[in-house]
Amino acid sequence: MFHNVRSALAALPLVLFLTALAAGNPLHASSDRIALVFGMAGYQHLPQLTNTKNDAEAISKTLEDIGFDVTLSVDATGAEMDRLLDDFAFRSEVADLALIYFAGHGIEVQGENFIIPVDANVASNKDVQEQSPSLKNLLAAVDRARKMRIVILDSCRDNPLGDSINLAAVGNASTTASSETTRGGGGLAAANPDRGTLVAFAAKDGQVALDGTGNNSPFATALMNKMTQPGLEISLMFRQVRDSVLERTGNLQEPHTYGSLTGIPFYLAGPAEGEDTLAGSDAAAAWAKLRPDQEEQLLALADLGDTRSMLGLAYMRLNPNEGRFDPEAAVDFLTRAAEAGSPEAQFELAKLYERGTGVEPDEKKALELYRAAAAQNFADAINDLGFMYYQGGLGLPADPGKALQLFERAADLRHPQAQFNFAALIDDGLIPTKGPEDAAKYLYQALRSGSQDVLNLLSDRPTMFTKDTRRALQARLKENQFYTGALDGDFGPGTQRGIRRAYGIEDS
């Protein structure tokens, strides 16, 4: 029951390797794009704000107009924020895109960013840490969305505490350096989100954003203008937001984005008029549909060192169905991005060296690149290295023990196929330290990750797993309120309904 993304392993009679996601139209969750919007204006103990409420309401309406399922919260207390973030984190697991927008007071403490609820009564760094969610809390709430995660902070208008904050009174921030203190002049600390997550600040780290003279801030205004444009790829959209704010503020405010999105293009407002849907799992085909004017923008950004633009340009030139097909040029773009540290570029370039596409075959170079991407926790590379060690590929000696370690590592990084594959290995008794509950955990996570193959297999061939694993999966479904029946290992209508609900499909 273990399928390989590289090649089938006939030598393993009990184990079939799960391939890449099923082709065709994927099944969608009930809300594939969700947003949580906070607007903090009526502060009880800090200076009140005006445009933040307007911005949140306007952004919420804009997102709804382009198809988001939006939760709007104005003047939330700390307890309300915690509850909304917990609920959003659970819902985001079955969404393609999860987005959080916050407008209000924000402050940096010891190198970590905090967003201030309306009931916060803070006079010291410690108060801020104890009473306010951090940017890490927001990132955790979007972390398990299936394709893209976005956090937007329009929250660095000023330091609401001015010079009155007690910098010496600090909490036990486990990930920050005690030598770092709050910037008295306002602004936020630079963000460093995981891959596939984008954090956008209204003003670059250390700078203060402007509230604006109209009903909305310059940043919110630019966001609303740009995010509604069909056919505008998301990385280019944020670049245009930056340029618009610079122009509106006479270069006094420069928005900034942090993090690196996946190599699949994404369009918040959908395709341009007359075009088919642009997003898809085939990066080369998806990027090939980008309009020529946006390709020019990608070229300009690539010249500035933007690795995602280099990736997009490479994918365009790897599509044999397009007039731009040029594997050698793709190798050049990927080499530049790989040398700049992009793990996705390292992985894609490794495949070209392995196959000899656009470059002479070089197994040693391919292996070096696979390992470089894996060292940055790029799950696809880790999963593929696992198969190489299992089979002895690219000149590696077969090492099943090392392979199993890599499969587990890829599964723990939420690679859907690796999650299923590792569950299958556990179920077949090949991982002595793990049992049915562990197999069920990985199967459940693969469902929540959006693996349609796993959904199909659990629906059509549940007896491929042992009864103990099936009972453990039922228990996990019941724990998360997707199933209410007996833990009998029989996948009848109730269990099947629970499996679909865990995947994100609500039966009518």
Secondary structure, 3 states (H helix, E strand, C coil): CCECCCCCCCCCCCCCECCCCCCCCCCCCCCCEEEEEEECCCCCCCCCCCHHHHHHHHHHHHHHHCCCEEEEEECCCHHHHHHHHHHHHHHHCCCCEEEEEEECCEEEECCEEEECCCCCCCCEHHHHHHHCCEHHHHHHHHCCCCCEEEEEEECCCCCCCCCCCECCCCCCCCCCCCCCCCCCCCCCCCCCCCCCEEEEECCCCCCCCCCCCCCCCHHHHHHHHHHCCCCCEHHHHHHHHHHHHHHHCCCCCCCEEECCCCCCCCECCCCCCCCCCCCCCCHHHHHHCCCHHHHHHHHHHHHCCCHHHHHHHHHHCCCCCCCCCCHHHHHHHHHHHHHCCCHHHHHHHHHHHHHCCCCCCCHHHHHHHHHHHHHCCCHHHHHHHHHHHHHCCCCCCCCHHHHHHHHHHHHHCCCHHHHHHHHHHHHCCCCCCCCHHHHHHHHHHHHHHCCHHHHHHHHHCHHHCCHHHHHHHHHHHHHCCCCCCCCCCCCCHHHHHHHHHHHCCCCC
